[in-house]
């Protein structure tokens, strides 16, 4: 008996029949075009019996161990050979027990609840507890959903707790280690590439945060691309060397901090000068969107989802690079002067400030951090870029229970040191320091 393709069922009926989550079904429709329901005049989805059996077929392939992307590939291979994957399927003939095991979830067990449980386990340093939550999540939901809704959003929440001084750096590192280990395992277990395009993913010099690029590499690999993941702190010449040897179609650079975004700019300039397609993304471009205009190549967007779609466009040759901006002459002169005199400036600052942190190591770290960010902001044309990064110094003081006035004194001393060594060329730096000291006073 053939399956009816007459649109007769609304979304609620389909969810009840298949036990699939609404968000998952919408994601399949958006990303893979399966199923492709018709719409009412009011825009509501209407599904046929054929659509319902298509969903069940895909769920059954997942229950057998295939990823959703591989299941879709298998479907497309059959239809591309003029075969109907459902030719021998009678309505509701697929084993519902396997479908339920693969993706059904009770009202209490959803991704948001599982994310909260995973965070709680990480905060208790419970490796067994956190792994149990992830194992449960992967048994119910698609890999992509678990990685983005639990691991990615979970790491963002833990980072927010750290910024609010409600989580320790040890807790953040513990959670990050567990998340990275799981992503590494998933990447290693990914099926062989089914597409002949090669993408390089890595971090520019001095960028050590690798969660986002590793997640992006995993998700692109699961879309069938040949992804070469290079990891953290990759020198520019290594990118150039690898691109040439593997004949990469695209390079993806990821930066989370202001300092590393300046290194990313230089890497992108070198690669585009060799006519190598470059795309980029990361936290710093979300909180400081103006930096995007100073980086050659294509910006991937503010989310992992937008990044995946932008990569697909770029591989099809549909990317549109933005107009590249450069820093003003005042800033370029200040950058050159600051870089050449930075050692002297920092030595003077150390002589001027009192030992308000418990150890000289803490002082040296703060001075190094500020200097790196000032150099990057000057290179990228706006000292205001440093303002967001100043939260780190504030948290450092708060963690040692030091008064806010000490940060004001530190900025004033730094301004005096800049004036002493580079005089008029340091005006962008001094102006920013005066504004910051006034905000904190």
C-alpha positions, 0 to 999 in steps of 0.5 A, spaced: 500 500 500 503 506 497 503 512 502 499 518 502 502 525 500 496 528 501 497 534 507 492 532 512 496 532 519 498 538 523 504 539 527 501 536 534 499 530 531 506 529 528 509 530 534 504 525 538 505 520 532 513 520 532 515 522 539 520 527 536 521 534 539 518 540 536 525 543 536 529 537 533 523 537 527 524 544 525 532 543 525 531 537 520 527 541 516 531 548 516 538 544 515 536 538 511 529 539 507 527 533 510 521 533 511 518 538 507 511 540 509 506 544 506 503 550 509 496 553 510 494 560 508 496 562 515 503 559 515 502 553 519 505 546 517 501 540 514 504 534 514 502 527 509 503 520 512 509 520 507 512 525 511 510 522 518 514 515 515 520 519 513 521 522 520 520 515 523 525 512 517 530 517 519 529 516 527 530 508 526 537 510 522 539 514 528 537 508 533 541 504 529 547 508 530 547 513 524 548 521 525 542 525 522 546 528 517 549 521 515 541 518 515 539 524 510 545 523 506 543 515 505 536 518 504 538 522 498 543 517 495 537 512 495 532 518 492 538 520 487 538 513 484 530 513 483 529 509 489 524 510 494 526 509 501 519 508 503 517 503 498 516 497 502 514 501 508 507 500 511 504 506 515 507 505 523 511 499 521 517 501 524 519 499 531 516 504 535 521 501 541 527 503 537 524 510 536 522 512 543 529 509 545 533 514 540 529 520 541 523 521 546 524 525 552 519 526 558 517 533 560 522 533 565 528 530 561 529 536 556 536 539 554 535 545 559 534 541 565 540 536 563 544 542 562 543 545 569 544 538 571 551 537 567 553 544 570 551 542 577 555 536 577 561 540 574 561 545 580 561 539 584 567 536 581 563 530 579 566 527 573 562 521 574 556 525 575 557 530 569 559 524 564 552 520 566 548 526 564 552 527 557 551 519 556 543 520 558 543 526 553 546 523 547 542 517 548 536 521 547 538 527 543 542 528 536 549 529 537 549 537 534 543 538 539 547 536 545 553 539 543 550 546 542 545 546 548 549 542 553 556 543 552 556 550 549 551 553 553 553 550 559 560 553 558 557 560 557 553 559 563 560 557 567 564 562 564 558 567 567 559 565 574 566 566 574 565 573 571 560 574 577 565 571 582 560 565 583 565 560 580 572 558 581 577 558 575 578 551 578 571 549 576 571 553 570 577 549 568 574 542 570 568 543 566 572 545 560 576 539 560 570 534 560 567 538 555 573 538 550 575 531 552 568 529 549 568 533 543 575 530 541 572 523 542 566 525 538 571 528 532 575 522 532 569 517 531 566 522 526 565 518 519 569 519 513 568 525 509 563 524 504 565 531 500 571 533 497 572 540 500 577 541 505 576 546 511 582 548 516 580 550 522 584 553 528 586 559 532 591 564 531 598 566 535 596 567 542 589 564 542 589 558 547 581 557 548 579 552 543 572 549 545 569 553 539 573 552 534 573 544 536 566 544 536 565 548 529 570 542 526 566 537 529 559 540 526 563 541 519 565 534 519 559 531 521 556 535 515 561 531 511 566 536 510 574 534 510 576 538 516 583 539 518 583 541 526 589 545 527 588 547 535 591 553 539 596 558 537 598 556 530 603 561 527 601 564 521 606 561 517 604 554 519 597 556 516 600 558 509 604 551 509 598 547 511 593 550 506 598 549 500 600 542 502 592 540 503 589 545 498 584 547 502 578 550 500 577 555 506 581 557 512 577 558 519 580 562 524 577 563 531 579 568 536 576 569 543 580 575 546 582 582 544 589 580 544 589 574 539 584 578 534 590 583 533 594 576 531 588 574 527 588 580 523 595 579 521 594 572 519 588 573 515 592 579 511 597 574 510 593 568 507 588 573 503 595 576 500 596 569 498 589 569 495 587 564 500 579 564 502 579 566 509 573 566 514 573 568 522 569 568 528 569 568 536 567 571 542 571 578 541 567 580 535 560 579 538 562 584 544 566 588 539 563 588 532 567 594 530 573 589 529 570 585 524 571 591 519 578 591 520 579 583 519 580 581 511 575 575 509 568 573 511 565 574 518 561 567 520 556 571 524 555 571 532 552 563 533 555 556 531 548 555 527 550 562 523 557 560 522 555 553 519 551 556 514 556 561 512 561 556 511 556 552 506 555 559 502 563 560 502 564 553 499 559 555 494 562 561 492 557 566 495 561 569 500 561 577 500 567 580 503 566 586 507 569 593 506 576 593 510 578 599 514 585 601 517 586 604 523 588 612 523 595 615 522 594 617 530 593 610 532 598 607 527 603 612 530 601 610 537 602 603 536 609 603 533 611 608 539 608 603 544 610 597 542 617 600 541 617 603 548 613 598 552 618 594 556 620 601 559 613 603 560 612 597 564 618 597 568 616 604 570 609 602 572 612 597 576 616 602 580 610 607 581 605 602 584 605 599 591 604 592 592 597 591 592 596 584 590 599 578 594 605 577 590 609 580 584 606 575 580 599 578 580 602 585 578 606 582 573 600 578 570 596 584 570 601 589 567 602 584 561 595 583 560 593 590 560 599 591 555 597 586 550 590 589 550 593 596 549 597 594 543 591 590 540 586 596 541 591 601 537 593 596 532 585 595 531 584 603 531 580 604 537 582 604 545 575 603 547 576 595 545 580 594 551 574 597 556 570 590 556 577 586 557 578 590 563 573 586 567 579 581 568 583 586 572 577 588 576 575 581 578 583 580 580 582 585 585 575 583 587 578 576 588 583 579 593 578 583 596 582 590 594 578 596 594 576 599 587 581 605 588 587 601 587 585 600 580 584 608 579 591 609 582 594 603 577 591 607 571 593 613 573 600 611 574 600 607 567 598 614 564 604 617 567 609 612 565 606 612 558 607 620 558 614 619 560 616 614 555 612 616 548 610 623 550 605 626 545 604 619 541 601 616 547 595 621 547 590 615 545 592 611 550 592 616 556 585 619 554 582 612 555 586 611 561 583 618 564 576 616 562 577 609 565 580 612 571 574 617 572 569 611 571 572 607 577 573 613 581 
